[in-house]
């Protein structure tokens, strides 16, 4: 029997059902929601008379339409303000945890997941944003999904998708002084092309990858999208565990 890749291991542990053509129904551990791609999804639930299947797995925050300077005067753009207000209304109606604008935990959705320990190794994580791949830095299988899929995951806690082909990108040696994770992923994209990862899940490995901080790994996985891949992932190690240990949503005590 051939050894499984990290992506294959996580995939297999989450398969609810699979058809002959390779389309699988995957269980989702963590669903991150924000104000742009969720209004239609919540309205779909409302019209169908459905409720989120496991609302405790959903974490919401406004991050695309939020002022980056002072918020004392609120949100000037009316459409942006309406979207942010509607997110709060939807979360209140459906009982979903939201980090609102006055909550110190509010922030970029791909940052608050790791910050809060809501993104953990071995999870399947989804959000309505292509750069959900960022969470792959924590040995999670993380996908960006469309609005209809946001509704589907809210209603069923599952996601339907086809298997991706595995691609290993191994980088050994040491990074020269002043070279960052951003430089590294741009060099990889220059090598394989902006469509080189299309249809693949990229697993990053090697000495250089292990030497990166968790923030550097997040940058690498975030930009796997710019190489055409849907997923970027890095294996778990002590650095990963040390980062998530003790965070609010992470497991506590002996396991």
Secondary structure, 3 states (H helix, E strand, C coil): CCCCCHHHHHHHHHEEEECCCCEEEEECCEEEECCCCCHHHHHHHHHHCCCCCCHHHEEEECCCCCCCCCCCCCCCCHHHHHHHHHHHHHHHHHCCEEECCCCCCCCCHHHHHHHHCCCCCCCEEEECCHHHHHHHHHCCEEEECCHHHHHHHHHHCEEEEECCEEEEEECCCCCCCCCCHHHHHHHHHHHHCCCCCCCEEEEEECHHHHHCCHHHHHHHHHHHHHHCCCEEEECCCHHHHHHHCCCCCCCCCCC
